[in-house]
């Protein structure tokens, strides 16, 4: 196991000295870039007032030693520039000079700004803490942290951050509060990212990302979603699926309010980190409920979602439920064939087939094309599908040759007998009661028994036609 070190009672994996140094250098370079605008502004203001020491301190407090040396040289303070450029060990000798000035009671003859600059450049970590407690320091937390990185370059980043947290608790350093909130117990995004970067997997992502950490819009979760996904992808934080669901649900609600329910479906199905089987089923149910709520027949967003991998069945299920609410039996059957075959069959046989002979030929053809051979061969729906195929087959016998008729008629007779068996069985035993069917049943619906009786009578007529055709064949071909 790798060696560990303890900081404030928490044990972390101990990094090598070279790795700590590179990490500190990277963080310092980032802080220099972040602080550069305020540093340049303070330098320009100090030069206008001819306060060269303040200009040098502004650069040093921003963590930019190179800029501090340039400002010192441009101000004619070459010796001070040489001291600043001598490195951390060389700058520590400056503290000895400050101590000797204090012991000889000559410190009062040196400008306070220069004493402050000498202490900070020499690594005196207590000087700025005292000034902040007295209300004499205007440095924000980023510049204070950059200054601390220059002063304690031999310490690891996690040690420096823990020490800074202690300074905040003792009112010796400015807290990195949320820039757009009055809540003092919450830290800004950048500071939380530094903490998670210093010790990977030491914080949960919900403790790092907060909407108010970078935006004044407390209800804008768009950036929160993308930042959370990005941070979790880097592996810098632990992932609590329960807490990250708050972020996903909030962004989902925001998208719905903006009219982009299609994107809300994708966000709903997103997984930041590991996902349990229970959560997986809950997400699928939630996404389906969004589709049922917002999807429509002619919605271009459906094509977009299907291209992203959303099952076609979900949309058909949504349209089937919508048809159910409209008491549209045919619409329920059409869409139910794609998602719930049993319910579609129950509605078809209980609500639609009884009125079959009162429909136009066009509607009958459309219905038969939709049904196809989707149902069991012994079902009433399949029997009625074969019934109309049989009727068409008998009509097509007109104009056929004797050989063709001889080969076709036996199969038609067999089909007629099979349809008759199914219709008689259904007439005797009836259909199972179904709640969906009862919801769509209309008061003026024709009884199913009447439709079956009409179909059986027509089958008898078709059987007579087939027998007549067969007898005509035998008459025209005597043995």
C-alpha positions, 0 to 999 in steps of 0.5 A: 500500500502507498504511504499516507499522511494525515492532515487534520485527522484525515489520511491521504495518499502521500505524493512524491515531492516532485509531484507536489512541486509540479502540482503547486506550480500548475495551481500558481500559474492558474492563479496568476492568470486569474488574478492578472486583471486585478493585478494590472489594474492595481499596478497602473493605479499605483504608478499613477500615484507614483507608489512604486512599492505598492505596484511591486507588492500588487504584482507579488501578491498576485503570485507573479514574481516575474512581473514584480521584478519587471515593475521593480526594474522599471522603477529603478529599484534594481537591488529589490528586483535582484532580491525578488529574483533570487528565489525562495531561499534568497528571499528568506534573508530579507526577513533577517534584515527586517528583524534586525531593523526591528531590533535596532528600532530603525523600522519606523524609518522605513516606509510601511509599504516596503516593510510589508513587501519585505515580509511577504517576499521573505515568507512571513505568513503571519503578517498578512493575517494580522493585516486582514484581521485588522481590516487593512488588507484588501487581497481576495482569497485567490491572491492570498492563496497565490501569496501563500504558494510563494511563501510555503512552496515546500508544502503540498497543495492539500496542506496549504488548502487545509491551512487556509481553511484554518486561517478562515476559521480564525478570521485571518483570511478572506473566505472564498464565498459564493460570489452571488450569494450571502450564504457564508457556509458555501464555497465558490466553485473554483476553491472547491475544484482546487480542493478536489484537485489536491486530493482526488476522490476526497469530495463528492461532486455535489459538494464541488458544484453549486449553481451560485458558485459561478452564476447569479441565476439561482435557477439556471442548472444548464452549466451545473449539469455540464460541469458535473458531467465533466468533473465526474468524467475526470474522476476527481470526485466521488459520485453520489448518485442520489445527490447528482439526481437533484442536479439532473432533475433540476436541469430537466425541469428547466428544459421542460419550462423552456419547451425542450422536452426532447432534451429533457428526456435525454437528460433524464436518461443520463447517468453521472457515474454508476447507476443501480438497477432500481435507478435505471428502471426509474429513469426509464419510467420517468423518460416514458412519462415525459414522452407520454406527456409531450409527444404528438403524432406530427412532432419532429422531435420524435425523429431526433429522439429515435436517432439518439436511441430512444425506442420507437415503442415508447412513442407508440405507447404514448400515442396509444394512451392518448387515443385511449383518453380520446376514446379513439378505439382505432387509434389505440389499436393502431399504436397498441400493435407496436407496444401492447399487443394483448391490449390492442387485440382486446380493444380490436375485438371488443370495440372495433370488430363488432362494427366492422360491417358498418364501415366503408370498404376503405376503412376495412382495408386499412384495418386489415392492413394494420392487423396483418398476421400480428395476432394468434391464428386462433384469435377472432382478429386473425379469423376476421383477417382471413375472412376478408382474404377468403372473400377476396380469394373467391372473387378472384376465381372469376376468369381463372383457368380450370387448372388454377381453380382446381389448385386454389379451391381446396385451400379456400374451403379449408380456410373457410372451415377454420374461420367458421370454427373460430367464429363458432367458438367465440360465439359460444364462449364469448370474450374475456372482459377487459377494463380498457375495452370497457373504457372505449365501449360505446353505447351504440356499439353493435353486439359482438354476437350479431357481427359473428352471426353476420360473418357466419351467414356470409361464410355460408354464402362463400361456401355455396359459391365454392361448391358451385364453382367446384360442381361447374368444374366437374360438369365441364370435365366429365370423366 
